[in-house]
Amino acid sequence: MNIFGIGLPEMALIMIVALLIFGPKKLPEIGRSVGKAIRGFQEASNEFQNEFKREAEQIEQAVKTTAEIEPKQIEPAQPQHDTAN
């Protein structure tokens, strides 16, 4: 088990220190607060990713539409004759 680069022994040590500092009555409240904060960060991250994907799709669609409306007007390549001879 490896969460945020912290293994099980380190996690147990952090929990013991937190229990000693805050006491058994405050620990569940602190855990809920931390959980809500992490969930908020995850939701914000997912929202950012979704917005980024949506904008990328809109740009791709705009480029595709522009390419269809304004086809490239490339003149056919004309063979160049050597004028020196």
Secondary structure, DSSP 8 states (H G I E B T S, - for coil): --BTTB-HHHHHHHHHHHHHHHHHHHHHHHHHHHHHHHHHHHHHHHHHHHHHHHHHHHHHHHHHHHHHHS------------TT-
